[in-house]
Structures are given as C-alpha cells and as structure tokens.
C-alpha cells in the first residue's frame, strides 16, 4: 500500500547529472547532423552536369545522382538551379520526382 519509495539525495544528484549529460550529447549530435547533411557541389561538377544534361532527351534527378555519385536531394537542387537558369524545362512533376527536358537554344 505505501507506494513507491522516494529516491535518496545522492540518487537525485546522479539522475540530474545524467540528464545534463544527455542534453549536452543531444545538442552535439544535432550540430553534427546538420553539418553532415549539407553537401556543397563545386562549380566544375555543376558545369559538367549542365553540359551533359543538354545532350540528354529526358533528365531525372535519379539519372544525375547515379551518374555523378551525388545525393538525390543535391541532384534535385542542381536540376532546379538549371531550370531557373533557363537550361531545362519542367515537363512533369509528381510528389517524388520531377522530369525535365533540355531547352534547345538556337
């Protein structure tokens, strides 16, 4: 009937220290995760992709990611940048992928 026993003072202190350590680890983990997810593509690779895309009939992010060994999200950002630049035209868009065709400049 009595219920759960109250922790001793030393147990409370140890519990508080463990919680502080866990909070510090969470902050460090979040900082390292944000640094790892940011991937910057260099200008040479961007220009190579831009040149290669103009020779393709249809371009998808998967084709770029698999050909150049970059993440799908980066490939998608590259294709969107090329679209904004006027090199590509968006043909179809689903909730998972986008299909582009090169704009022929004459």
C-alpha positions in Angstrom: 0.0 0.0 0.0 2.7 2.5 0.8 3.6 3.4 -2.8 7.0 3.9 -4.4 9.9 4.9 -2.3 11.4 8.3 -2.7 15.0 8.4 -4.1 17.8 9.4 -1.8 19.6 12.7 -2.3 22.6 11.1 -3.9 20.3 9.3 -6.4 18.7 12.6 -7.3 22.0 14.2 -7.8 23.2 11.4 -10.1 19.9 11.5 -12.1 20.3 15.2 -12.6 23.9 14.8 -13.8 22.9 12.1 -16.3 20.1 14.3 -17.7 22.5 17.2 -18.2 25.0 14.9 -19.9 22.2 13.6 -22.2 21.1 17.1 -23.1 24.7 18.0 -24.0 25.0 14.9 -26.2 21.7 15.8 -27.9 23.0 19.3 -28.7 26.3 18.0 -30.1 24.5 15.3 -32.1 22.2 17.9 -33.7 25.1 20.1 -34.6 27.0 17.3 -36.3 23.9 16.1 -38.1 23.3 19.5 -39.7 26.9 19.7 -40.8 26.8 16.3 -42.4 23.6 16.9 -44.3 24.9 20.0 -46.0 26.8 19.0 -49.1 28.2 21.6 -51.4 28.8 20.8 -55.0 31.7 22.5 -56.7 31.4 24.7 -59.8 33.3 22.2 -62.1 30.8 19.4 -61.3 27.9 21.8 -61.8 29.2 22.8 -65.2 29.8 19.2 -66.2 26.2 18.3 -65.2 24.9 21.3 -67.1 26.8 20.3 -70.2 25.8 16.7 -70.0 22.2 17.5 -69.4 21.9 19.3 -72.7 22.7 16.1 -74.6 20.0 14.0 -72.9 16.5 13.6 -74.1 14.9 13.4 -70.7 16.5 14.2 -67.3 15.5 13.0 -63.9 17.2 13.5 -60.5 17.9 9.8 -60.3 19.9 9.8 -63.5 22.1 12.7 -62.3 22.5 11.2 -58.8 23.5 7.8 -60.1 25.8 9.1 -62.8 27.7 11.6 -60.7 27.5 9.8 -57.3 25.8 12.6 -55.5 22.7 12.5 -53.3 19.2 12.7 -54.8 18.5 15.9 -52.9 21.6 17.6 -54.3 20.7 16.3 -57.8 17.2 17.8 -57.4 18.7 21.1 -56.4 21.1 21.1 -59.3 18.2 20.4 -61.8 16.1 23.2 -60.2 19.0 25.6 -60.5 19.4 24.7 -64.2 15.6 25.2 -64.6 15.9 28.6 -63.0 18.8 29.5 -65.3 16.7 28.6 -68.3 18.6 25.5 -69.5 15.9 23.0 -68.6 12.1 22.9 -68.8 9.9 21.1 -66.3 7.7 18.6 -68.1 6.1 16.6 -65.3 6.2 16.7 -61.6 5.0 14.1 -59.1 5.3 14.2 -55.3 8.5 12.2 -55.6 10.3 13.2 -58.8 10.5 15.8 -61.5 11.1 15.2 -65.2 12.9 17.8 -67.2 13.8 18.2 -70.9 16.6 20.5 -72.2 15.7 23.7 -73.8 17.1 23.9 -77.3 18.8 27.3 -77.9 19.1 28.3 -81.5 
